[in-house]
Amino acid sequence: MSKSNSILESSIEYLKGVGPVRGELLKKELGIFTFRDLLFHFPYRYVDKTQFHRIRDINQESDTVQLRGILRRLEVQGEGRKRRLVGKLRDETGAIELVWFKGVHWLEKSLVVGQQYVAYGRVNSFRGAINIPHPEIEPLNPANTQQASTFAPVYPSTEKLNAKGLDAKGQRKAIKVLLDKLQENDLVENLPDYVLKKLNVSSRYQALQDIHFPPHQQALDAARNRLKFEELFFLQLRLLQIRRRRKDAIKGFVFPSIGEYFNTFFHQKLPFDLTGAQKRVLKEIRQDLRTGVQMNRLLQGDVGSGKTIVGLMTMLMALDNGFQACLMAPTEILAQQHYQSISNYLEDMPLQVAFLSGSVKGKKRREILEALEAGEIHILIGTHALIEDPVRFQNLGLAITDEQHRFGVAQRAKLWKKSKTLPPHILVMTATPIPRTLAMTLYGDLDVSVIDELPPGRKAIQTLHKTENHRLRVIGFMREEIAKGRQIYVVFPLIEESAKLDLKNLEDGYENLLREFPMPDYQISIVHGRMKPADKDFEMQRFVRGETQIMVATTVIEVGVNVPNASVMIIENTERFGLSQLHQLRGRVGRGAEQSYCILMSSFKLSKEARERIQTMVRTNNGFDIAEADLKLRGPGNIEGTQQSGMLNFRIADLARDGRILQTAREIAARILDHDPRLEQDIHQRLRQYMEANSKKFRVWSRIS
């Protein structure tokens, strides 16, 4: 074992000042087992101790301040739970009150009236007077230059850690001990010299010193940039390696010809002209299918952009070459919709399309399974029932999954095994636009196609924000649209934690609408996830056939309902929905030639984040702009479907803000692998060694697709 390893792999309890009890606590509370773990336990913010403020200059607008003065008064006030310690700190310009509600007994004994102190904390206003609650405080030490010349790091902590002296200050002390112990050769550089020079970034050793104790802002920025680049670069290097190896190792069926099925459909059946984006994506897919390498492509397209047609035409390429195709969707409603639309498109063509889900049972199910294995069914569409063991194809050549983020990795992998020889070509589709940075990270080992153009003649949906005092006007607008022969969705939130309350809101909303739109002049459907499937389907079908004018629903209609005549989407309690969900709901309208509207109803009082979400929806219809805004507001770990990836727990990189660094990292990683695919050259020795040493960490990333 090298010297660097022997130090950094030491168990945390052996660090001076830690010991067995604190060591055990660090392991349980923060997952810090070794010196290395502690070194890479980064601060989440910094206290700016590079300047002192004058008390006279502090006002209600001030944020956090650092003061230097004499403690003039100290007294305990109140009793029991209301007990607090109140002090007065004075400098040459004025005085300010300091208040502590915890640790009163200890602080009262340790603080001395008449001594000089340095206090740091957030300014608070209470009953018109300014004070600082719970400031950090320590005696002024004129000999200690650190006291007013650093950005003090603040580390995440817990109550148990605080109780054992491992609060931010205690962790700071432990990390200082560790850094003092390390020499530059204890921490092996992992980037080639020419990359360091090209990017003009700090050495690894310097960056880790400065991320914990930056002497000034420039040093902190340089350390962050270096460590963010490193984290994103090795992720991209691994993803690109996987992609290359798969292309080298995983052979795919060759579809050499475009034949009768595709040409007949394209020239005689296609009900509209393809957009430029659809044509471009079909060319990319066509190129994949003739190479003899398994296609593994992600198709992104906004709601209504025409992904289904691209998927169908890809299936026809498979059929022209003597193979079967399947399409798997996450819900029965969505799978049924695909089945209906694809069956309609292929009407009068000599092709057999079948539907399979958990609700298809008995004789009908047996007949489908037999016909599929005999090769009599050309296209199978359904839910996750497609991946069950009894489902056997004669020769599956193409597998498409829609809204693929709703399927787990293991579920998607089962589709691979449905082919007897080579794995089928894979096309995964999503109408949930994924920000570019997230796509490069989550799906960095896939080829990505984007349909970024809506079909011609589609009118942009007008989105309006209204509060409760506009309710009567909204009702009047609904009557006008129904009089024109249009249909309307009214959607309520249904969140599991408050399901009973939400269901009551939905039912109350339904009752109110019945009063405003009485029978027999109007008909209203109601749909929610707790209804029996048959009842839900009955109500859905009434709306699809135009027998009801208003559909009152929860988010069960987020995907899978296609009613071109519906022109108004009203979303109640908009503030309780995420951005991508709002965008998906809005996509239920705007499917016909008429002008469509999305009305966002909310309470008058909104949080800053809710207001930003609503303003974003009103401002743009572009799903990719909305996805970027969602990423900034919520962070990548909360974006729908990304939690399962197991790879978004970055130590320091932030996909919402570090897109440029990610792009640079990917470009450099790709260039290196172009010239040295196996990292065998001497200049890449550090990269190879680092990748080999961290192979376990990288293994998680290889499970993405």
N, C-alpha and C positions, 0 to 999 in steps of 0.2 A: 504494500500500500504506500502511495506517495505521501510526502509530508503534508501536501495540501489536503488530501483526503483524511489523513489521520487527525488533523485539527478540526476540519469542518464536519466530519462524521462523528465527532465526539458527542456523547449523550449530554443533553442540556443540563442535567443536574451537576455536571462537573465544572460548569462555569462558575468562577468566583462570585459569591453572593447569591447563588441560586439554591443549590443543595437539593436533597431528595424531596422535601415537602413542596417547595415552590416548583421544582422540576415536574413533579407529578401533575400539579395544577396547570402548568403551561401545556403539558401534553393533552390533558382533558379539555381545557377551555379553548385553546387556540391551535391545537394540532402541532405544537412546536416540540419536536423530539430531539433535534440535534442542533449544533452550533449553526449549521447551514440554514436550517429552518428559521432560526432567529435572525440571521443575517438578511434573509429575504422576507422578513416580516416588516413591511414598509409602513411608514406613517400615513394616516389618511388626511391629515392636515398639519399645518405648521403655525406656531405662535410667533408672530413677527416681533422679536425682541431687539431689533436693530435701532429702534428709536424710542425716546420717552416723550410722553405728552404732558402739556401743562394743564393743571386742573382748570384754570380759567377758560381754556379753549374747548372744554368738553360740553356738549349739549345733547339734546334728545336724539339728534341725528347720528351721533357718534356710535361706532360699532364696538370693536374691542380696543382697549387702550392699555398702555404700560405706563405706570406712574412711579415717581421716586419722591419720597417725603418722610416726614416724622409722624409716628403714630401718637396722636394727641389724646385720645380717649378710647376706653375699652370697657364695655359693660354688658352683662347678660340681662336681657329683657324677656318678659313673658314667662309662662310656666307650661310644663308638660310638653305636648306636641308643638305648642306655639313658642317654645323656648328658642331664642336666637342670640347670637353674639353680635354686637354692634360696635364698630370702631370708627374713628375719624382720622383720616390721613390728610396732612397739610403740607403743601409746598409753598414756595415764595409767592405763588399767584392766587391761592385759595385753598379750600378744603372740600373733601367729598366723603360721604358715608360708605363704609364697607360693611356688608352683612353676611353672616354665615348661619345656616340653619342645621348643618350637620357638623359633627366633630367639635361641638361647642366646648366640651370639657377639656379636650386636648389642646385646642387653640388658645383657650383662656390661660392655660398654664404656660404655653410656650411663647406667646407674644408679650413684648415688654413696652409699656407706654414710655414715650420719650426717645425710643430708638428709631434709627432710620431704616426704612423698608423699601423693597421693590414690590409693587402689586400689579397683577395683570388680570384682566377680566372683561366681561361684556357689560356695556353700559345699559342700565335699566331706568325706567321712569316710573315712580310709584307716588300717586297722589300729587303730581306736579313737581315732586322733588327727584333729583337725579342721584342714583346710588349704583354700587357695583355688588351684585350678589355673588357669593362664593368665589372671590378672587383667589388666584394663586398668590401666595405671599412668602417672601423670604428676606432675611436681613440684608441690607445693602452692604456689599463687600467691594470697596473701591479697588482692591487689588485683583478682583476677578473680572477680567476683560470679557469673558464669555457671557457675563450677566447682561450686557447690552450690545452684543455684537453677533447674535445668531438668530436663525429661524429655529426655534425649539420644536422638535418633532412631537406630535401627539399620536399615540398608538391606540388601536381599539382595545377595550378592556371589558371586564365583567365585574359584577359585585364580588364574586369569590376571589378574583385576582386582586381587586382593590383592598380587600380585607387582609391579604397577605403581603401588602406593600408592593404589589405588581401593577399599580395603576400606571398612567402614562409616564409619570416621573420615575417610577421604579423600573419600568421597561426601558426607559431612556438610559438609566444608569447601567443596566445589564448589557445593552447594546454597545454602550461606550467602552465597557470592560472588554467586550469581544473585539471591537474594532482596534483597540490599543494592542491587543494580543496578535492581530493578524499582520503579516508582512505581505508585500506585493506578490511574492512568489507563492504565497499560500492560496492565492485565488487565480486559477489558470484562465488566461484570456481565451475566449471561444470564437472570436471573429477574426478572419484573416486581416493582416496588416493593411492590404490594399483597400479593403472595405472600410476600415477605421479611417484611413487617410481620405478616401473618396467622400465619406459622409462628414468628416471632420468632427468625430464624436470622441468622448472621453474613453479612457481605458476602463475595463470592467472594475478594476480595483478602485479607481478614482470615483467612478459613478456610484459605487456602493458606499463609499465614505460620505459622498456629498448628498446622497438621497436621505441619509439619516441626520447628518449635521452639516447642512449647507452654510458656508460662510456668507453667502449673499444670493440674491435672486438669480443671477446669471448662472451660478454654479448649480443651483437647484434645477433650473430649466435644462441645463446640459445633461445632468444626471438622469432626469426623467426621460429626455429624448433617447439617450443611449439605452436605458433599460426597457423602454417601450419598444424600441426598434428590435432589440434582442429577442424579446418575448414573441413579437409578431413574426419576425424573420424565421425563427426555428419552427414555428407552427406552419408557415407557408412552405418552408423547405420540405417538411414532412408530408404535407398534403400533396405537393407537386411530385414528390417521390412516389407516393402511393398511386397517383394518377398515371405516371409514366410506367410503373411496374405493371399496373393492371392492363394498360394498353399493350405492353410487351407480352404479358403472360396469359391474359384472359381472351381467348379467341372467341369470335362471334360468328353467327351465320352470315354468309354473304348473300345479299339480295341484289343480284346483278341487273335485274330488268324491271322497267316500269311497264306494266302490261295492261290487259283488257279492263280489269276492274277499275284501276286508277284512272285510265284514260276515259272510259265510259262515264265515270262519275264527274271527272273534271270538265269534260266537254258537253255532257248532256244533263247532268243532275244538279250541278252546283247552282244554288239559287241566287247567288250574288257574286260579284267580282271579289277576288281575294285582295286584301290590302298589301301594300309593299312589304310591311313587316311580316305578314303571314307567308308571303312568297320567300322572303329571305330565310325564315326559320325552316321552311320545308326543304330549301336547298341545303342548309346545314345538316338536317336529319338525313337527307338523301346521301350526302357525302359520307356520313357515319356508317350507313347501312351497306355500303359497297366495299368497305375496307377490309372486312374479315376480322375486325376487332369489335368486341362487345360495345354497343352504344350505351352510355350512361349519362343521359342529358336531362337537365332541369329546364322546364319550360315555364317561364314567368309571364303572366299577362294579366292586365287589369280586368275587373269585372266587365263582361261584354266585349272583350277584345277578339274573341273568336278562337279560343284554344281548342274547343271541342272539334271544330272542322279540321284543324291541323292534326289533332289526335286521330280522327277518323281517316284522313288521307294517309297518315303513316301506317295505320292498320291495313289499308288497301295495298300499300307497297308490300307488306308481309304476305297478304293473301295472293298477290300476283306471283310470288315466288314459292307458292305451295305450302305456306305456313299458316298456323292459327294465330289469333291475337286475343288479348283480354284487356278489360278496363276495370279497375277496382276503385270504388268510391267509399268514403267513410260512413255515409248514412244511406238508409234505404231510399229516402226521398231523392237524394242526389243521384243515386245509382239508377232509380226508376226514370228520372228525368233524362239521363244519358241514354238509357235504353229506348225511350220513346223517340227522342230526337234522332238518334242514329238509325233506328228502324224506319222512321219517316224519310230520312235522307236516302236510304238504300232501297226504298220501295220499288218493286218491279225488277230489281236486280237479282240474279240467281244466287243469293247469299243467305245463309242461315244465321240469324242473330238470336241469342238466347239470354235470358235473365236468371240469375241465381242469387238468392239471399236466404237468410235463416227462415223466412216465412214460406219459402217454396218447399213443400214436403211431399211425402208419400210417392205415388205413382209418377207424378209429374217430375219430381226430383230425380227418380231412377231413370226416367226416359232421357232427361237432359244429360246425366252423367254418362249413360251408355252412348248417346249420340256424340258426345264430346270426345270420348276415348276412341270412337270409330272414325273420327275426323269429319263427321257430318255437320257439326256446328263450326262455323268459320270464326265467329266473334262471340265471346262470352263476356257479359257485363254483369257486375254485381258488387256485393259488399265483401267484407273480409271472409265470407263463406267461400270465396274462390281459393283461399289458401289452405282449406281443410284437406285432410289426407285423402278422402274418397274422390276428390276432384282430380281427374287425370286427363291430360291432353294427348292427342296423337302426336302432334309436333308443334309445340308452342314456340313461336319465333319472336313475339313482341308482347311485352307486359307494360301497361300504362297504369300509373296510380294518380288519382286526382286528389287535390287538397292533401298532398302526401305527408305534410307535417302532422296529420292526425293519426298516422300509422307509426307504430314503434319500429325500431331498426329490425328487430327479429321478425316482425310480421312482413316487412318488405322483403327481407332475405328469403322467406319461404317461397315467394313467387319464383325466385331463381331456380328452385329445385323442381319446378313443374315441367321443365324440359328434360328429356331423357339423355341428350348428348351434351351439346354446348348450352351455356346459359342463354336465356332469351335477351334480346335487346331491351333496354329499360328507358322509358320516358316518364319522368315525374312532372306533374303539372301543378301549379298553384295560382290561385287568384288572390292570394294574400301577398301583395308586393313585398319583396324582401329588400331592405336597403343594400346598396352595393357592398358596403364593408361587411355586412353580416353574411351576404351570399358568398363572398370570397373566403369567409372564415368557416361558416357552417357547411358550405357545399364546395369548398375549394378543390375537392378532388373530382367534381363533376364538370362537364361542359355545360355552360349556361346559355340559353337562348331567351331573348326577350321580345314579346310582342308589345311594342310601345306605340301602337297606332290603333285608334278605334275605327270601325267600319264607317264609310262615308254616309252622310245623311243623318247620323245620330246627333241629336241636339244635346248640348251640355245640360246636366241636371242643375236647376237653380236651387241653391241651398240657403235657407233663411233661419235665423235664430229668433225665437219668440218666447216671452215669459208668460206667466199665468194671466196677467192683465190683458193679454191679447187673445184669450181663449175664444171669446164670442166671434172675433174676426176670423179666426181659424175655422170655426164651425161653419160660418158663412161661406168661406172659400171651399170647404169640403162639399157643401150643397151645390155650389156652382160647377165643380168638377164632375160630380155625379150626374148633374143635369146634362152635361155634355156626353154622358155615356161612359165616363171613366170609372176606375175602381181605386180604392184607397187602402193602404196598410196603416194600422196604428199599433206600434210596438212598445211593449213594456219590458223593463229589465226583469230577469228572474235569476237571482244570485242564490246559490245553494244555502249560504249562511242565513239568509233572511227569506227563505222560500215561502213560508206561511204568509208573512207580511206582503211580499211581492205578489203572491197569488191573490190576496185580498185586493191589492191595488188594481190588478188586472181585472178582477171581477167587478170592482167598483167602477172602473173605467168603462167596462162593457155595459153596465147598468146605465151610466150617464149617457152613453152614446145611444142606447135604446130609447131614452127619453127625447134626445135631440133628433133621432132618425127613426120614428115609430113605424111599426108594421101597419098595414101591408105595403105602404109606399116604399119602404126600404127593407133590405135583408142584411143581417150582420152575421158573419162567421166568427167563432172564437177557437183558438188553437193554442195549446201549451203542452210542454213535455210530459206532464203528469197524466194526460188523457190516454185512454187505450189506443193502440196504433190504428185500429179500425175506425174509431170515432174521429181521430185526428185526420186520417186519410179522407174520410167522408166530407169533413168540413173543408179541407184543402181543395178537394175536387169540385165542390160547389162553387168555390171562389174562382178556380181555374176555368170552369164552364161559364162564368159570368152570372151565376144565379144569385150571388150575394155581392153587394157593392162595397162593403167594408170588411176587412179581415183584422180582427183584434188578436194579437199574438205576442208570444215571447220570442226570444231569439231563435226558436226552432226554425224560423223562416230565413235565417241568416244566409244559408246556402240551400239551393235545391228547388226554389220555387220560381218558375219562369212564366209570368203573366204579362205579355206585351201591353195589354189594355190598362194595367195598373200604372197610374201617372203620379200618385202622391204617396210619399212615405212620411208618416208623422212618428217621431221618436220621442216618447215620454221620458222624463227624468234623464235627459241626455247626459247630464254630468256624471251619471253612474256607469257609462259605457267607455271602453277604451277606444282609441282612434281607429285602429284597424277594424274593430267590430262595427263602429259607426259607418265606416266606408263600405264594408260588406253589406250592411243593411241598405244603405243608399243605393247600392248596385241592384237591388230588387226592382227598382223603377228605371225608367229611361230605356226600356227595351223595345218600345214601339217608335212610331214616327212622330208622335205628339210630344209637345213640351212637357217635361216632368219636373216635379218639385220634391224637395226633402225639407221638412220643417222640423227643426230641433227645438223641442219644448224643454224649458228648464226653470228652476226656481230663480228668483231675482238675485239672491245671494249665492255667489259662486267662488270656489277656491281659485287661486291664481292658475293652477294647472288645468282645472276644468275650463276656465275661460280661454286659455291658450288652445285647448283641444277644439273647442267650439269655433274659435276664430279661424283655426286651420281648416276645418271642414267648410266654413263659409267661403274661405279664400280660394280653395283649389279643389278640383275634381281628380287631380292626378294622383293615382295610388302610390307612385314611387315617392312623390313629395311628402305624402301623408306618412308613408313608412319611415322616411328619414326623420320627420318631426316626432313620430312615435318613439323612435330609437332615442332621440335626445331627451324626450320627456320621461320615458320609463326605464331606459337602459336595456341592454341586450338580453339580460337574464330573464326579463319579464315579457319579452315579445313572444306572442303565441307560438308554441311548438318548438321553441329553442331550448327549453329546459332539459329535454331528454338527451340533448347532444352530449352533456357531460364535459364540455370543453370551453365553457364561457367563464370559468372562474379564473380570470386573469389576475395576476398579482398587481399589475400597475397599468396595463394598457386599457383603453376605454374606446370601444368601437364607435361610440357616438361622436367622439371628438378626434380620434386618431386615424381618420380615413387616409390622410396623406401619408402618414408613416406606414400604414398597412400597404398602401399601393407601392411605395418605394421598396418595402421589404419583399413583396411578392415579385416585383420586377428583378431585383437583385438575385433572389433565390432562383427564379426561372433562368436567368442568364448563366448562373453558376452551373446549373444542371444541364443546360444546353452544351456547355464546353466540357463538363466533367460529371457525367451522370452518376458515377459510383463514388464520387469524392475521393479519387485515388491519387490526385496530384499532390505534391508536397505542400503547395500553398493552401490546400484545403484540409490538411491534416487535423487542424484544430476542430474544424466542423465535424469531420468524421468521428473523432474521439468523443466530442460532446454528444453527438447523436447516439453513439453506441452506449455511452455512460447513462444516458437518459431514456433508453429505449422503452422502459416501462411507462414513463410519463407520456410518451408519444403514442403508445399502443391504443389509448382511449380515443385519440383523434382518428385512428384508422377505421373506427366503427361507424363513421358518419353515414355513409350511404349503404 
